[in-house]
Amino acid sequence: KSISKISKEVINIENEFTQLYLQYKNTLERYVRYKISNQSDAEDIIQDIATSAYLCFDKLSDSALFKQWLIGIASHKCVDYNSRKARKLEIPLENISNYQYDIHGREDFSLVQDTLNKLSDKNKQI
C-alpha cells in the first residue's frame, strides 16, 4: 500500500474512534464517577480508559459493540483502581482501636469495634 492510502486509513480509524468515543463519553463519565468517588482519580481513570480504548480500537470487530466494549474497559480499570486502593487501606488489627474510619461509607468504626468485642478470645486472634 502507498503511504497516502495508509495515512487515509489511519485518519479514518481515528475519525471513527473519535466519533464513537464522543457519542458515549457522557455515559462513560457517569459510569466511572459512580464507581469512583474521588473526582480527581475518576478523571485520571477516564483518561486512562480513553487511551487504552484508542490503542486497542483495531481489536474491536464490530463498532456497534463500542459502548459495551468501552464500559467493559472502564469496569476493569475501576476494579484495578479499587484493588490498589484497598491494598493501601489495609490496617493492622493491633492498630484498629486507634483508627477512626468508615468502611465504604456505609458502616462506622463503632460497628466494627462492637463486632470485634463480641468475638471470643480465640476468634479475636484469628
N, CA, C and O atoms as a GROMACS GRO file, in nm:
protein
  504
    1LYS      N    1   0.084  -0.119   0.000
    1LYS     CA    2   0.000   0.000   0.000
    1LYS      C    3   0.088   0.124   0.000
    1LYS      O    4   0.199   0.125   0.052
    2SER      N    5   0.035   0.226  -0.059
    2SER     CA    6   0.109   0.351  -0.061
    2SER      C    7   0.093   0.422   0.073
    2SER      O    8   0.000   0.395   0.149
    3ILE      N    9   0.185   0.512   0.099
    3ILE     CA   10   0.183   0.587   0.224
    3ILE      C   11   0.055   0.670   0.234
    3ILE      O   12  -0.001   0.684   0.343
    4SER      N   13   0.009   0.725   0.124
    4SER     CA   14  -0.113   0.808   0.129
    4SER      C   15  -0.236   0.722   0.163
    4SER      O   16  -0.325   0.768   0.234
    5LYS      N   17  -0.242   0.597   0.112
    5LYS     CA   18  -0.354   0.509   0.145
    5LYS      C   19  -0.351   0.471   0.293
    5LYS      O   20  -0.454   0.469   0.360
    6ILE      N   21  -0.233   0.441   0.342
    6ILE     CA   22  -0.219   0.406   0.483
    6ILE      C   23  -0.256   0.525   0.571
    6ILE      O   24  -0.324   0.509   0.672
    7SER      N   25  -0.212   0.643   0.532
    7SER     CA   26  -0.245   0.764   0.607
    7SER      C   27  -0.396   0.788   0.610
    7SER      O   28  -0.452   0.824   0.714
    8LYS      N   29  -0.461   0.766   0.496
    8LYS     CA   30  -0.607   0.783   0.491
    8LYS      C   31  -0.677   0.682   0.580
    8LYS      O   32  -0.775   0.715   0.646
    9GLU      N   33  -0.628   0.557   0.581
    9GLU     CA   34  -0.688   0.454   0.665
    9GLU      C   35  -0.671   0.490   0.813
    9GLU      O   36  -0.765   0.476   0.892
   10VAL      N   37  -0.554   0.538   0.850
   10VAL     CA   38  -0.528   0.578   0.989
   10VAL      C   39  -0.620   0.693   1.027
   10VAL      O   40  -0.678   0.693   1.136
   11ILE      N   41  -0.634   0.789   0.939
   11ILE     CA   42  -0.722   0.903   0.966
   11ILE      C   43  -0.867   0.857   0.979
   11ILE      O   44  -0.939   0.905   1.066
   12ASN      N   45  -0.909   0.763   0.893
   12ASN     CA   46  -1.045   0.710   0.902
   12ASN      C   47  -1.068   0.638   1.034
   12ASN      O   48  -1.174   0.654   1.096
   13ILE      N   49  -0.970   0.560   1.077
   13ILE     CA   50  -0.981   0.489   1.205
   13ILE      C   51  -0.987   0.589   1.320
   13ILE      O   52  -1.069   0.575   1.411
   14GLU      N   53  -0.901   0.690   1.315
   14GLU     CA   54  -0.902   0.793   1.419
   14GLU      C   55  -1.036   0.866   1.422
   14GLU      O   56  -1.090   0.892   1.529
   15ASN      N   57  -1.088   0.898   1.307
   15ASN     CA   58  -1.217   0.967   1.298
   15ASN      C   59  -1.330   0.879   1.352
   15ASN      O   60  -1.418   0.927   1.424
   16GLU      N   61  -1.327   0.752   1.316
   16GLU     CA   62  -1.431   0.660   1.365
   16GLU      C   63  -1.423   0.647   1.517
   16GLU      O   64  -1.525   0.652   1.586
   17PHE      N   65  -1.302   0.630   1.569
   17PHE     CA   66  -1.286   0.621   1.714
   17PHE      C   67  -1.337   0.748   1.782
   17PHE      O   68  -1.414   0.742   1.877
   18THR      N   69  -1.293   0.861   1.733
   18THR     CA   70  -1.332   0.989   1.793
   18THR      C   71  -1.482   1.006   1.792
   18THR      O   72  -1.541   1.047   1.892
   19GLN      N   73  -1.545   0.975   1.682
   19GLN     CA   74  -1.690   0.988   1.671
   19GLN      C   75  -1.762   0.897   1.770
   19GLN      O   76  -1.855   0.940   1.839
   20LEU      N   77  -1.719   0.771   1.778
   20LEU     CA   78  -1.781   0.678   1.872
   20LEU      C   79  -1.754   0.717   2.016
   20LEU      O   80  -1.844   0.712   2.100
   21TYR      N   81  -1.630   0.758   2.045
   21TYR     CA   82  -1.595   0.797   2.181
   21TYR      C   83  -1.679   0.916   2.227
   21TYR      O   84  -1.732   0.917   2.338
   22LEU      N   85  -1.690   1.016   2.141
   22LEU     CA   86  -1.768   1.134   2.178
   22LEU      C   87  -1.916   1.100   2.198
   22LEU      O   88  -1.983   1.160   2.281
   23GLN      N   89  -1.965   1.003   2.123
   23GLN     CA   90  -2.104   0.960   2.136
   23GLN      C   91  -2.131   0.899   2.274
   23GLN      O   92  -2.240   0.916   2.329
   24TYR      N   93  -2.032   0.829   2.330
   24TYR     CA   94  -2.052   0.759   2.457
   24TYR      C   95  -1.971   0.817   2.573
   24TYR      O   96  -1.964   0.757   2.680
   25LYS      N   97  -1.911   0.931   2.550
   25LYS     CA   98  -1.826   0.994   2.653
   25LYS      C   99  -1.904   1.022   2.782
   25LYS      O  100  -1.856   0.993   2.891
   26ASN      N  101  -2.023   1.079   2.770
   26ASN     CA  102  -2.103   1.110   2.890
   26ASN      C  103  -2.141   0.983   2.966
   26ASN      O  104  -2.139   0.981   3.089
   27THR      N  105  -2.176   0.879   2.894
   27THR     CA  106  -2.210   0.751   2.958
   27THR      C  107  -2.089   0.697   3.033
   27THR      O  108  -2.102   0.651   3.146
   28LEU      N  109  -1.973   0.703   2.970
   28LEU     CA  110  -1.850   0.658   3.033
   28LEU      C  111  -1.821   0.739   3.160
   28LEU      O  112  -1.789   0.683   3.265
   29GLU      N  113  -1.832   0.870   3.150
   29GLU     CA  114  -1.803   0.956   3.266
   29GLU      C  115  -1.899   0.928   3.381
   29GLU      O  116  -1.856   0.921   3.496
   30ARG      N  117  -2.026   0.911   3.351
   30ARG     CA  118  -2.124   0.880   3.458
   30ARG      C  119  -2.090   0.746   3.523
   30ARG      O  120  -2.095   0.733   3.645
   31TYR      N  121  -2.057   0.648   3.441
   31TYR     CA  122  -2.024   0.514   3.493
   31TYR      C  123  -1.904   0.521   3.587
   31TYR      O  124  -1.908   0.469   3.698
   32VAL      N  125  -1.797   0.585   3.542
   32VAL     CA  126  -1.674   0.591   3.623
   32VAL      C  127  -1.697   0.673   3.750
   32VAL      O  128  -1.651   0.634   3.857
   33ARG      N  129  -1.767   0.784   3.739
   33ARG     CA  130  -1.791   0.867   3.859
   33ARG      C  131  -1.882   0.797   3.958
   33ARG      O  132  -1.875   0.824   4.078
   34TYR      N  133  -1.967   0.708   3.911
   34TYR     CA  134  -2.049   0.628   4.001
   34TYR      C  135  -1.963   0.528   4.077
   34TYR      O  136  -1.984   0.502   4.195
   35LYS      N  137  -1.864   0.471   4.007
   35LYS     CA  138  -1.779   0.368   4.066
   35LYS      C  139  -1.665   0.426   4.150
   35LYS      O  140  -1.620   0.364   4.246
   36ILE      N  141  -1.618   0.546   4.114
   36ILE     CA  142  -1.502   0.607   4.180
   36ILE      C  143  -1.546   0.739   4.242
   36ILE      O  144  -1.584   0.832   4.170
   37SER      N  145  -1.541   0.748   4.373
   37SER     CA  146  -1.592   0.868   4.440
   37SER      C  147  -1.496   0.987   4.433
   37SER      O  148  -1.541   1.102   4.434
   38ASN      N  149  -1.368   0.961   4.425
   38ASN     CA  150  -1.270   1.070   4.419
   38ASN      C  151  -1.270   1.129   4.278
   38ASN      O  152  -1.235   1.060   4.181
   39GLN      N  153  -1.308   1.255   4.266
   39GLN     CA  154  -1.323   1.322   4.136
   39GLN      C  155  -1.193   1.322   4.056
   39GLN      O  156  -1.194   1.292   3.936
   40SER      N  157  -1.083   1.353   4.120
   40SER     CA  158  -0.954   1.358   4.051
   40SER      C  159  -0.913   1.220   4.000
   40SER      O  160  -0.867   1.207   3.887
   41ASP      N  161  -0.931   1.119   4.083
   41ASP     CA  162  -0.899   0.982   4.040
   41ASP      C  163  -0.990   0.938   3.927
   41ASP      O  164  -0.946   0.872   3.834
   42ALA      N  165  -1.117   0.976   3.935
   42ALA     CA  166  -1.212   0.940   3.829
   42ALA      C  167  -1.168   0.999   3.695
   42ALA      O  168  -1.173   0.932   3.592
   43GLU      N  169  -1.126   1.125   3.698
   43GLU     CA  170  -1.080   1.189   3.574
   43GLU      C  171  -0.956   1.120   3.518
   43GLU      O  172  -0.943   1.102   3.397
   44ASP      N  173  -0.864   1.081   3.607
   44ASP     CA  174  -0.744   1.008   3.562
   44ASP      C  175  -0.782   0.874   3.500
   44ASP      O  176  -0.726   0.834   3.398
   45ILE      N  177  -0.877   0.806   3.561
   45ILE     CA  178  -0.920   0.675   3.509
   45ILE      C  179  -0.990   0.691   3.375
   45ILE      O  180  -0.970   0.609   3.285
   46ILE      N  181  -1.071   0.794   3.361
   46ILE     CA  182  -1.138   0.819   3.232
   46ILE      C  183  -1.034   0.843   3.122
   46ILE      O  184  -1.049   0.792   3.011
   47GLN      N  185  -0.931   0.918   3.154
   47GLN     CA  186  -0.824   0.942   3.056
   47GLN      C  187  -0.753   0.812   3.021
   47GLN      O  188  -0.722   0.786   2.905
   48ASP      N  189  -0.727   0.730   3.123
   48ASP     CA  190  -0.661   0.600   3.101
   48ASP      C  191  -0.748   0.509   3.014
   48ASP      O  192  -0.698   0.438   2.928
   49ILE      N  193  -0.879   0.512   3.038
   49ILE     CA  194  -0.972   0.431   2.958
   49ILE      C  195  -0.970   0.477   2.813
   49ILE      O  196  -0.964   0.395   2.721
   50ALA      N  197  -0.975   0.607   2.792
   50ALA     CA  198  -0.974   0.662   2.655
   50ALA      C  199  -0.847   0.621   2.582
   50ALA      O  200  -0.851   0.583   2.465
   51THR      N  201  -0.734   0.630   2.651
   51THR     CA  202  -0.606   0.592   2.590
   51THR      C  203  -0.604   0.444   2.557
   51THR      O  204  -0.566   0.405   2.447
   52SER      N  205  -0.644   0.361   2.653
   52SER     CA  206  -0.646   0.215   2.630
   52SER      C  207  -0.740   0.179   2.516
   52SER      O  208  -0.707   0.096   2.431
   53ALA      N  209  -0.857   0.241   2.514
   53ALA     CA  210  -0.954   0.212   2.408
   53ALA      C  211  -0.899   0.252   2.272
   53ALA      O  212  -0.913   0.178   2.174
   54TYR      N  213  -0.836   0.368   2.265
   54TYR     CA  214  -0.780   0.414   2.138
   54TYR      C  215  -0.672   0.317   2.089
   54TYR      O  216  -0.669   0.281   1.972
   55LEU      N  217  -0.584   0.276   2.180
   55LEU     CA  218  -0.474   0.189   2.141
   55LEU      C  219  -0.521   0.050   2.099
   55LEU      O  220  -0.455  -0.018   2.021
   56CYS      N  221  -0.636   0.007   2.151
   56CYS     CA  222  -0.688  -0.127   2.120
   56CYS      C  223  -0.806  -0.125   2.024
   56CYS      O  224  -0.868  -0.228   1.999
   57PHE      N  225  -0.838  -0.009   1.971
   57PHE     CA  226  -0.957   0.006   1.887
   57PHE      C  227  -0.956  -0.089   1.767
   57PHE      O  228  -1.062  -0.134   1.723
   58ASP      N  229  -0.840  -0.117   1.715
   58ASP     CA  230  -0.832  -0.206   1.598
   58ASP      C  231  -0.873  -0.350   1.631
   58ASP      O  232  -0.899  -0.429   1.541
   59LYS      N  233  -0.880  -0.384   1.761
   59LYS     CA  234  -0.920  -0.519   1.802
   59LYS      C  235  -1.072  -0.533   1.814
   59LYS      O  236  -1.123  -0.644   1.828
   60LEU      N  237  -1.143  -0.421   1.810
   60LEU     CA  238  -1.288  -0.424   1.817
   60LEU      C  239  -1.342  -0.468   1.680
   60LEU      O  240  -1.322  -0.400   1.580
   61SER      N  241  -1.410  -0.580   1.678
   61SER     CA  242  -1.455  -0.636   1.550
   61SER      C  243  -1.580  -0.569   1.494
   61SER      O  244  -1.601  -0.567   1.373
   62ASP      N  245  -1.663  -0.513   1.582
   62ASP     CA  246  -1.789  -0.455   1.537
   62ASP      C  247  -1.811  -0.323   1.612
   62ASP      O  248  -1.826  -0.322   1.734
   63SER      N  249  -1.811  -0.214   1.538
   63SER     CA  250  -1.825  -0.083   1.602
   63SER      C  251  -1.962  -0.066   1.670
   63SER      O  252  -1.978   0.024   1.752
   64ALA      N  253  -2.059  -0.151   1.636
   64ALA     CA  254  -2.190  -0.146   1.703
   64ALA      C  255  -2.178  -0.188   1.850
   64ALA      O  256  -2.266  -0.161   1.931
   65LEU      N  257  -2.068  -0.256   1.883
   65LEU     CA  258  -2.045  -0.301   2.021
   65LEU      C  259  -1.954  -0.206   2.099
   65LEU      O  260  -1.909  -0.238   2.208
   66PHE      N  261  -1.929  -0.089   2.043
   66PHE     CA  262  -1.834   0.005   2.104
   66PHE      C  263  -1.872   0.042   2.248
   66PHE      O  264  -1.786   0.041   2.336
   67LYS      N  265  -1.997   0.073   2.270
   67LYS     CA  266  -2.040   0.115   2.405
   67LYS      C  267  -2.012   0.005   2.508
   67LYS      O  268  -1.952   0.032   2.612
   68GLN      N  269  -2.053  -0.117   2.480
   68GLN     CA  270  -2.030  -0.229   2.571
   68GLN      C  271  -1.881  -0.253   2.591
   68GLN      O  272  -1.836  -0.279   2.703
   69TRP      N  273  -1.806  -0.244   2.484
   69TRP     CA  274  -1.662  -0.264   2.489
   69TRP      C  275  -1.596  -0.157   2.575
   69TRP      O  276  -1.510  -0.187   2.657
   70LEU      N  277  -1.636  -0.033   2.556
   70LEU     CA  278  -1.580   0.079   2.632
   70LEU      C  279  -1.614   0.065   2.781
   70LEU      O  280  -1.527   0.086   2.866
   71ILE      N  281  -1.737   0.030   2.813
   71ILE     CA  282  -1.777   0.012   2.952
   71ILE      C  283  -1.706  -0.109   3.012
   71ILE      O  284  -1.675  -0.110   3.132
   72GLY      N  285  -1.679  -0.210   2.932
   72GLY     CA  286  -1.600  -0.324   2.979
   72GLY      C  287  -1.460  -0.283   3.020
   72GLY      O  288  -1.410  -0.325   3.124
   73ILE      N  289  -1.397  -0.200   2.939
   73ILE     CA  290  -1.264  -0.147   2.973
   73ILE      C  291  -1.274  -0.065   3.101
   73ILE      O  292  -1.190  -0.077   3.190
   74ALA      N  293  -1.378   0.017   3.110
   74ALA     CA  294  -1.398   0.101   3.228
   74ALA      C  295  -1.415   0.015   3.353
   74ALA      O  296  -1.359   0.044   3.458
   75SER      N  297  -1.491  -0.090   3.340
   75SER     CA  298  -1.515  -0.179   3.453
   75SER      C  299  -1.384  -0.238   3.505
   75SER      O  300  -1.359  -0.239   3.626
   76HIS      N  301  -1.301  -0.285   3.414
   76HIS     CA  302  -1.171  -0.341   3.454
   76HIS      C  303  -1.081  -0.236   3.518
   76HIS      O  304  -1.015  -0.263   3.618
   77LYS      N  305  -1.079  -0.118   3.463
   77LYS     CA  306  -0.996  -0.009   3.518
   77LYS      C  307  -1.044   0.030   3.658
   77LYS      O  308  -0.962   0.057   3.746
   78CYS      N  309  -1.175   0.033   3.679
   78CYS     CA  310  -1.229   0.067   3.811
   78CYS      C  311  -1.198  -0.042   3.913
   78CYS      O  312  -1.165  -0.012   4.028
   79VAL      N  313  -1.209  -0.167   3.872
   79VAL     CA  314  -1.174  -0.278   3.962
   79VAL      C  315  -1.026  -0.270   3.999
   79VAL      O  316  -0.990  -0.288   4.115
   80ASP      N  317  -0.942  -0.244   3.901
   80ASP     CA  318  -0.798  -0.231   3.928
   80ASP      C  319  -0.772  -0.118   4.027
   80ASP      O  320  -0.693  -0.133   4.120
   81TYR      N  321  -0.837  -0.005   4.007
   81TYR     CA  322  -0.822   0.110   4.096
   81TYR      C  323  -0.864   0.074   4.239
   81TYR      O  324  -0.791   0.100   4.335
   82ASN      N  325  -0.981   0.013   4.251
   82ASN     CA  326  -1.031  -0.022   4.384
   82ASN      C  327  -0.944  -0.127   4.452
   82ASN      O  328  -0.930  -0.125   4.574
   83SER      N  329  -0.887  -0.219   4.375
   83SER     CA  330  -0.796  -0.318   4.432
   83SER      C  331  -0.670  -0.251   4.485
   83SER      O  332  -0.625  -0.282   4.595
   84ARG      N  333  -0.614  -0.160   4.406
   84ARG     CA  334  -0.495  -0.087   4.453
   84ARG      C  335  -0.527  -0.004   4.577
   84ARG      O  336  -0.448   0.001   4.671
   85LYS      N  337  -0.641   0.058   4.577
   85LYS     CA  338  -0.683   0.142   4.690
   85LYS      C  339  -0.704   0.056   4.815
   85LYS      O  340  -0.665   0.096   4.925
   86ALA      N  341  -0.765  -0.060   4.800
   86ALA     CA  342  -0.790  -0.149   4.914
   86ALA      C  343  -0.659  -0.196   4.975
   86ALA      O  344  -0.648  -0.206   5.097
   87ARG      N  345  -0.560  -0.226   4.892
   87ARG     CA  346  -0.430  -0.269   4.946
   87ARG      C  347  -0.366  -0.160   5.028
   87ARG      O  348  -0.301  -0.187   5.129
   88LYS      N  349  -0.384  -0.034   4.986
   88LYS     CA  350  -0.327   0.078   5.060
   88LYS      C  351  -0.400   0.102   5.191
   88LYS      O  352  -0.342   0.158   5.285
   89LEU      N  353  -0.527   0.062   5.199
   89LEU     CA  354  -0.608   0.088   5.318
   89LEU      C  355  -0.600  -0.022   5.424
   89LEU      O  356  -0.667  -0.014   5.526
   90GLU      N  357  -0.519  -0.125   5.398
   90GLU     CA  358  -0.508  -0.231   5.498
   90GLU      C  359  -0.455  -0.174   5.628
   90GLU      O  360  -0.358  -0.097   5.629
   91ILE      N  361  -0.519  -0.211   5.737
   91ILE     CA  362  -0.482  -0.162   5.869
   91ILE      C  363  -0.450  -0.282   5.956
   91ILE      O  364  -0.532  -0.374   5.966
   92PRO      N  365  -0.333  -0.285   6.018
   92PRO     CA  366  -0.302  -0.396   6.107
   92PRO      C  367  -0.406  -0.402   6.219
   92PRO      O  368  -0.445  -0.299   6.274
   93LEU      N  369  -0.449  -0.522   6.254
   93LEU     CA  370  -0.553  -0.540   6.354
   93LEU      C  371  -0.516  -0.477   6.487
   93LEU      O  372  -0.603  -0.425   6.558
   94GLU      N  373  -0.388  -0.480   6.522
   94GLU     CA  374  -0.346  -0.422   6.651
   94GLU      C  375  -0.364  -0.270   6.653
   94GLU      O  376  -0.367  -0.210   6.760
   95ASN      N  377  -0.374  -0.208   6.535
   95ASN     CA  378  -0.393  -0.063   6.528
   95ASN      C  379  -0.540  -0.022   6.515
   95ASN      O  380  -0.570   0.098   6.514
   96ILE      N  381  -0.630  -0.118   6.506
   96ILE     CA  382  -0.769  -0.084   6.476
   96ILE      C  383  -0.834   0.001   6.585
   96ILE      O  384  -0.919   0.085   6.554
   97SER      N  385  -0.796  -0.018   6.710
   97SER     CA  386  -0.860   0.059   6.816
   97SER      C  387  -0.820   0.206   6.812
   97SER      O  388  -0.888   0.290   6.871
   98ASN      N  389  -0.710   0.239   6.743
   98ASN     CA  390  -0.664   0.377   6.735
   98ASN      C  391  -0.704   0.446   6.606
   98ASN      O  392  -0.671   0.563   6.585
   99TYR      N  393  -0.774   0.375   6.521
   99TYR     CA  394  -0.802   0.427   6.387
   99TYR      C  395  -0.950   0.450   6.369
   99TYR      O  396  -1.030   0.357   6.385
  100GLN      N  397  -0.988   0.570   6.336
  100GLN     CA  398  -1.129   0.603   6.311
  100GLN      C  399  -1.151   0.608   6.160
  100GLN      O  400  -1.087   0.686   6.090
  101TYR      N  401  -1.240   0.526   6.110
  101TYR     CA  402  -1.266   0.522   5.967
  101TYR      C  403  -1.405   0.466   5.942
  101TYR      O  404  -1.471   0.418   6.035
  102ASP      N  405  -1.448   0.473   5.820
  102ASP     CA  406  -1.570   0.403   5.786
  102ASP      C  407  -1.542   0.309   5.670
  102ASP      O  408  -1.449   0.331   5.592
  103ILE      N  409  -1.620   0.205   5.660
  103ILE     CA  410  -1.600   0.104   5.557
  103ILE      C  411  -1.691   0.138   5.440
  103ILE      O  412  -1.813   0.125   5.448
  104HIS      N  413  -1.630   0.183   5.331
  104HIS     CA  414  -1.705   0.215   5.208
  104HIS      C  415  -1.818   0.314   5.235
  104HIS      O  416  -1.918   0.315   5.162
  105GLY      N  417  -1.804   0.395   5.338
  105GLY     CA  418  -1.903   0.498   5.365
  105GLY      C  419  -2.035   0.446   5.418
  105GLY      O  420  -2.131   0.523   5.426
  106ARG      N  421  -2.045   0.317   5.455
  106ARG     CA  422  -2.174   0.264   5.498
  106ARG      C  423  -2.175   0.222   5.644
  106ARG      O  424  -2.281   0.223   5.706
  107GLU      N  425  -2.063   0.187   5.700
  107GLU     CA  426  -2.059   0.143   5.839
  107GLU      C  427  -1.954   0.226   5.911
  107GLU      O  428  -1.854   0.267   5.851
  108ASP      N  429  -1.975   0.252   6.038
  108ASP     CA  430  -1.876   0.332   6.105
  108ASP      C  431  -1.790   0.247   6.196
  108ASP      O  432  -1.816   0.128   6.216
  109PHE      N  433  -1.689   0.308   6.251
  109PHE     CA  434  -1.591   0.240   6.333
  109PHE      C  435  -1.654   0.167   6.450
  109PHE      O  436  -1.613   0.056   6.483
  110SER      N  437  -1.753   0.227   6.514
  110SER     CA  438  -1.811   0.166   6.633
  110SER      C  439  -1.876   0.031   6.602
  110SER      O  440  -1.870  -0.060   6.685
  111LEU      N  441  -1.935   0.016   6.487
  111LEU     CA  442  -1.995  -0.112   6.449
  111LEU      C  443  -1.887  -0.219   6.436
  111LEU      O  444  -1.906  -0.332   6.482
  112VAL      N  445  -1.777  -0.185   6.375
  112VAL     CA  446  -1.666  -0.279   6.362
  112VAL      C  447  -1.611  -0.314   6.499
  112VAL      O  448  -1.589  -0.431   6.530
  113GLN      N  449  -1.590  -0.213   6.581
  113GLN     CA  450  -1.536  -0.235   6.715
  113GLN      C  451  -1.631  -0.321   6.799
  113GLN      O  452  -1.587  -0.411   6.870
  114ASP      N  453  -1.761  -0.294   6.792
  114ASP     CA  454  -1.860  -0.372   6.866
  114ASP      C  455  -1.857  -0.519   6.822
  114ASP      O  456  -1.864  -0.610   6.905
  115THR      N  457  -1.846  -0.539   6.694
  115THR     CA  458  -1.840  -0.676   6.642
  115THR      C  459  -1.716  -0.747   6.692
  115THR      O  460  -1.724  -0.863   6.734
  116LEU      N  461  -1.603  -0.681   6.688
  116LEU     CA  462  -1.480  -0.742   6.740
  116LEU      C  463  -1.491  -0.773   6.888
  116LEU      O  464  -1.442  -0.877   6.933
  117ASN      N  465  -1.553  -0.687   6.963
  117ASN     CA  466  -1.568  -0.708   7.107
  117ASN      C  467  -1.656  -0.828   7.139
  117ASN      O  468  -1.641  -0.888   7.245
  118LYS      N  469  -1.746  -0.864   7.051
  118LYS     CA  470  -1.836  -0.977   7.073
  118LYS      C  471  -1.770  -1.112   7.045
  118LYS      O  472  -1.821  -1.216   7.085
  119LEU      N  473  -1.656  -1.110   6.978
  119LEU     CA  474  -1.588  -1.234   6.944
  119LEU      C  475  -1.520  -1.294   7.068
  119LEU      O  476  -1.480  -1.223   7.160
  120SER      N  477  -1.509  -1.426   7.066
  120SER     CA  478  -1.434  -1.493   7.173
  120SER      C  479  -1.286  -1.461   7.156
  120SER      O  480  -1.243  -1.418   7.049
  121ASP      N  481  -1.209  -1.480   7.260
  121ASP     CA  482  -1.065  -1.451   7.253
  121ASP      C  483  -0.997  -1.529   7.141
  121ASP      O  484  -0.911  -1.476   7.071
  122LYS      N  485  -1.036  -1.656   7.125
  122LYS     CA  486  -0.978  -1.738   7.020
  122LYS      C  487  -1.007  -1.679   6.881
  122LYS      O  488  -0.918  -1.671   6.796
  123ASN      N  489  -1.132  -1.638   6.859
  123ASN     CA  490  -1.170  -1.580   6.730
  123ASN      C  491  -1.110  -1.443   6.709
  123ASN      O  492  -1.081  -1.405   6.595
  124LYS      N  493  -1.089  -1.367   6.815
  124LYS     CA  494  -1.023  -1.237   6.802
  124LYS      C  495  -0.881  -1.255   6.750
  124LYS      O  496  -0.833  -1.174   6.671
  125GLN      N  497  -0.814  -1.360   6.795
  125GLN     CA  498  -0.676  -1.384   6.748
  125GLN      C  499  -0.674  -1.419   6.600
  125GLN      O  500  -0.582  -1.379   6.528
  126ILE      N  501  -0.773  -1.492   6.555
  126ILE     CA  502  -0.779  -1.527   6.413
  126ILE      C  503  -0.795  -1.401   6.332
  126ILE      O  504  -0.802  -1.407   6.209
   0.00000   0.00000   0.00000
